[in-house]
Amino acid sequence: MELFQLSRARDVRDAIQAGAAAQTAQQGAEVRFLAGGTTLLDLMKLNVERPGRVVDISRLPLNSVEASPDGGVKIGATVRNADLAQHPLIRERYAVLSQALLAGASAQLRNMATTGGNLLQRTRCVYFRDTAMPCNKREPGSGCAAIGGFNRTQAILGVSDACIASNPSDMNVALMALEATVHIFGVRGERQVPIDDFYLLPGTTPQRETVLEPGDLVTHVTLPPPAPGSRSVYLKLRDRASYEFALASAAVI
């Protein structure tokens, strides 16, 4: 892990300003927002992530699940996976999301991991996590060791000659099926992005995984109201019955 500066945001606008100021002062140095840290801290220890500034957003008021006037639901970015999976609104109206979260990790991880962090969960590709190996996602232009290496757990669809890494999040599969909308706050203001536009295919720039710009912060996710009488289920195939990343998964509504 490399040295970095740590600050705590007082509110959403303060978080955005802190990120923008750090990038300006350090000539484009990367800034990362920290809530649960279940992915970010691991990758920092491996030197895969090397931010110059980390902004703690764990105490921002983004940890609620609220019913929307239209019958949908609003999920804050810092809501813990454990709380979201067990929330009555989610269990009753969006069973597929609760099932995906419960299938996604151990209880200890669910107690820390957040909605926003899970949206941005990085691939589990072993070559991405090993800085001694070429990886276009980690180091653009270096090559993709997975294409000619161990790729049993990599993606089948949505790949390119530059990258075959898969998205490891169970939650994201359910959110895609539910047609979620991601709400983002940045230096240019607020915007809403449908989740199927939020993620980018690897193409020739696999290092860019989402539409987020430097300093952008995901504040919450909204789900449309479920159709009357609708049912849903999340199915996951994995190497072992205990908690493991999916070889294949599907969310059906």
C-alpha positions as CSV (number, residue, x, y, z in Angstrom):
1,M,0.0,0.0,0.0
2,E,1.3,3.4,-0.9
3,L,1.0,6.6,1.1
4,F,-2.3,8.6,0.7
5,Q,-4.1,11.5,2.4
6,L,-7.3,10.7,4.3
7,S,-10.2,13.2,4.9
8,R,-13.8,12.8,6.1
9,A,-16.6,14.5,4.2
10,R,-19.1,16.6,6.1
11,D,-21.8,16.3,3.4
12,V,-22.1,15.3,-0.2
13,R,-21.0,18.6,-1.6
14,D,-18.0,18.6,0.7
15,A,-17.0,15.2,-0.6
16,I,-17.2,16.3,-4.2
17,Q,-15.2,19.5,-3.4
18,A,-12.5,17.5,-1.5
19,G,-12.1,15.2,-4.5
20,A,-11.9,18.0,-7.0
21,A,-9.4,20.0,-4.9
22,A,-7.2,16.9,-4.4
23,Q,-7.1,16.2,-8.2
24,T,-6.2,19.8,-8.9
25,A,-3.5,20.1,-6.2
26,Q,-1.9,16.7,-7.1
27,Q,-2.2,17.2,-10.9
28,G,-4.8,14.6,-11.6
29,A,-4.0,12.2,-8.7
30,E,-6.7,9.7,-8.3
31,V,-9.3,10.2,-5.5
32,R,-11.4,7.4,-4.0
33,F,-14.4,7.5,-1.8
34,L,-14.4,5.1,1.1
35,A,-17.5,3.7,2.8
36,G,-17.3,0.0,3.6
37,G,-14.0,-0.5,2.0
38,T,-14.4,-4.3,1.4
39,T,-13.0,-4.0,-2.1
40,L,-11.0,-0.7,-2.1
41,L,-8.8,-1.5,0.9
42,D,-7.9,-5.0,-0.5
43,L,-6.9,-3.5,-3.8
44,M,-4.9,-0.7,-2.1
45,K,-2.9,-3.4,-0.2
46,L,-2.2,-5.1,-3.5
47,N,-1.1,-1.8,-5.0
48,V,-3.8,-2.3,-7.7
49,E,-5.5,0.9,-6.4
50,R,-3.1,3.7,-5.6
51,P,-5.2,6.8,-4.8
52,G,-3.4,9.9,-3.7
53,R,-6.5,10.9,-1.6
54,V,-9.2,8.9,0.1
55,V,-12.4,10.7,1.2
56,D,-14.4,8.9,4.0
57,I,-18.1,9.2,3.2
58,S,-19.3,6.6,5.7
59,R,-21.0,9.1,7.9
60,L,-22.9,10.9,5.2
61,P,-26.7,10.7,5.4
62,L,-27.0,8.2,2.5
63,N,-27.8,5.1,4.5
64,S,-31.6,4.9,4.2
65,V,-34.1,2.9,2.3
66,E,-37.3,4.8,1.5
67,A,-40.5,4.1,-0.4
68,S,-41.0,6.5,-3.4
69,P,-44.4,8.2,-4.1
70,D,-44.7,6.2,-7.3
71,G,-44.5,2.9,-5.4
72,G,-40.8,2.4,-6.1
73,V,-37.9,2.6,-3.7
74,K,-34.9,4.8,-3.1
75,I,-31.7,3.1,-1.7
76,G,-28.9,5.2,-0.3
77,A,-25.3,4.6,-1.4
78,T,-24.0,3.7,2.1
79,V,-26.8,1.3,3.0
80,R,-25.1,-1.9,4.2
81,N,-25.8,-5.0,2.1
82,A,-27.0,-6.8,5.2
83,D,-29.5,-4.1,6.0
84,L,-30.7,-3.9,2.4
85,A,-31.2,-7.7,2.1
86,Q,-33.4,-7.8,5.2
87,H,-35.3,-4.6,4.7
88,P,-39.1,-5.3,4.6
89,L,-39.6,-3.2,1.4
90,I,-36.9,-5.1,-0.4
91,R,-38.0,-8.5,0.8
92,E,-41.7,-7.9,-0.1
93,R,-41.4,-6.0,-3.4
94,Y,-37.9,-6.9,-4.8
95,A,-37.2,-10.5,-3.6
96,V,-34.6,-11.0,-6.4
97,L,-32.5,-8.2,-4.9
98,S,-32.6,-9.7,-1.4
99,Q,-31.7,-13.1,-2.7
100,A,-28.8,-11.8,-4.7
101,L,-27.4,-9.9,-1.7
102,L,-27.7,-13.0,0.5
103,A,-25.9,-15.1,-2.1
104,G,-23.2,-12.6,-2.6
105,A,-20.9,-12.8,0.4
106,S,-20.5,-13.9,4.0
107,A,-22.4,-12.2,6.8
108,Q,-19.2,-10.4,7.9
109,L,-18.8,-8.8,4.5
110,R,-22.4,-8.0,4.1
111,N,-22.3,-6.1,7.4
112,M,-19.6,-3.8,5.9
113,A,-20.2,-3.7,2.1
114,T,-22.4,-0.9,0.8
115,T,-24.8,-0.4,-2.2
116,G,-22.5,2.2,-3.8
117,G,-19.4,0.1,-3.3
118,N,-21.1,-3.0,-4.7
119,L,-22.1,-1.1,-7.8
120,L,-18.4,-0.3,-8.3
121,Q,-17.0,-3.7,-7.3
122,R,-13.9,-4.5,-9.3
123,T,-13.3,-7.7,-11.2
124,R,-11.9,-10.8,-9.4
125,C,-9.7,-11.7,-12.3
126,V,-6.4,-13.0,-10.9
127,Y,-4.4,-11.2,-13.4
128,F,-6.0,-7.9,-12.6
129,R,-5.1,-8.4,-9.0
130,D,-1.5,-9.4,-9.6
131,T,0.6,-6.3,-10.5
132,A,3.4,-8.5,-12.0
133,M,1.0,-9.7,-14.8
134,P,-0.1,-7.7,-17.8
135,C,-3.6,-6.4,-17.6
136,N,-5.2,-3.7,-19.8
137,K,-7.8,-2.9,-17.1
138,R,-5.1,-2.1,-14.6
139,E,-2.4,-0.9,-16.9
140,P,-3.8,0.1,-20.4
141,G,-1.8,-1.2,-23.3
142,S,0.0,-3.9,-21.3
143,G,-2.0,-6.8,-22.7
144,C,-4.5,-9.3,-21.3
145,A,-2.9,-12.3,-19.6
146,A,-6.3,-13.9,-19.0
147,I,-7.0,-14.5,-22.8
148,G,-4.2,-17.0,-23.0
149,G,-4.2,-18.0,-19.4
150,F,-6.6,-19.2,-16.7
151,N,-10.0,-18.0,-17.9
152,R,-12.5,-20.4,-16.5
153,T,-14.1,-17.7,-14.4
154,Q,-14.0,-14.9,-17.0
155,A,-16.8,-13.5,-19.0
156,I,-18.3,-15.2,-22.1
157,L,-20.4,-12.2,-23.4
158,G,-19.5,-8.6,-23.5
159,V,-15.8,-9.1,-23.9
160,S,-13.2,-7.7,-26.3
161,D,-9.6,-8.5,-27.6
162,A,-8.4,-6.2,-24.8
163,C,-10.2,-7.7,-21.8
164,I,-12.4,-10.7,-20.9
165,A,-12.9,-9.9,-17.2
166,S,-16.3,-10.3,-15.6
167,N,-18.3,-8.2,-13.2
168,P,-18.3,-10.1,-9.9
169,S,-21.3,-8.5,-8.2
170,D,-24.5,-10.5,-7.5
171,M,-26.3,-7.3,-6.6
172,N,-25.7,-5.7,-10.0
173,V,-27.3,-8.6,-11.8
174,A,-30.5,-8.1,-9.8
175,L,-30.4,-4.3,-10.2
176,M,-30.0,-4.8,-14.0
177,A,-33.1,-7.0,-14.1
178,L,-35.0,-4.5,-12.0
179,E,-34.1,-1.6,-14.3
180,A,-32.5,0.5,-11.6
181,T,-31.4,4.0,-12.0
182,V,-28.1,5.3,-10.6
183,H,-28.1,8.8,-9.2
184,I,-24.8,10.6,-9.4
185,F,-23.5,13.9,-7.9
186,G,-20.4,15.5,-9.4
187,V,-18.7,18.9,-10.0
188,R,-21.1,19.5,-12.9
189,G,-24.2,18.8,-10.7
190,E,-26.6,15.9,-10.4
191,R,-27.6,13.4,-13.1
192,Q,-29.5,10.1,-13.4
193,V,-28.2,7.1,-15.4
194,P,-30.2,3.9,-16.2
195,I,-28.1,1.0,-14.9
196,D,-27.8,-0.5,-18.4
197,D,-26.1,2.7,-19.5
198,F,-24.0,3.0,-16.3
199,Y,-21.6,0.1,-17.2
200,L,-19.4,0.3,-20.2
201,L,-18.3,-2.7,-22.4
202,P,-14.5,-3.1,-22.4
203,G,-13.8,-2.4,-26.1
204,T,-10.4,-0.9,-26.4
205,T,-10.6,1.0,-23.1
206,P,-11.3,-1.7,-20.4
207,Q,-9.8,0.5,-17.7
208,R,-13.0,2.6,-17.9
209,E,-15.8,0.5,-16.4
210,T,-18.6,3.0,-15.8
211,V,-19.8,6.4,-17.0
212,L,-18.5,8.0,-13.8
213,E,-16.2,11.0,-14.3
214,P,-13.3,11.7,-11.9
215,G,-14.8,13.0,-8.6
216,D,-18.3,11.7,-9.3
217,L,-20.1,10.2,-6.3
218,V,-23.0,7.7,-6.5
219,T,-25.6,9.0,-3.9
220,H,-28.4,6.5,-4.3
221,V,-30.2,4.0,-6.5
222,T,-33.9,4.0,-7.4
223,L,-36.1,1.1,-8.4
224,P,-39.3,1.4,-10.3
225,P,-42.5,0.0,-8.7
226,P,-42.9,-3.7,-9.3
227,A,-45.6,-4.8,-11.7
228,P,-48.8,-6.1,-9.9
229,G,-48.5,-9.8,-9.2
230,S,-44.9,-10.0,-10.4
231,R,-42.5,-12.6,-9.0
232,S,-38.7,-12.8,-9.2
233,V,-35.8,-15.1,-8.4
234,Y,-32.0,-15.0,-8.4
235,L,-30.1,-18.2,-9.4
236,K,-26.3,-18.6,-9.0
237,L,-23.9,-21.4,-10.1
238,R,-20.7,-21.6,-8.1
239,D,-17.9,-24.0,-7.4
240,R,-18.9,-24.6,-3.8
241,A,-22.0,-24.3,-1.7
242,S,-20.5,-21.8,0.7
243,Y,-19.9,-18.2,-0.3
244,E,-18.2,-17.9,-3.6
245,F,-18.2,-15.7,-6.7
246,A,-20.5,-16.9,-9.5
247,L,-19.5,-18.9,-12.5
248,A,-22.9,-18.0,-13.9
249,S,-25.9,-16.2,-12.5
250,A,-29.3,-15.0,-13.6
251,A,-32.0,-12.7,-12.2
252,V,-35.5,-13.3,-13.5
253,I,-38.6,-11.3,-13.1
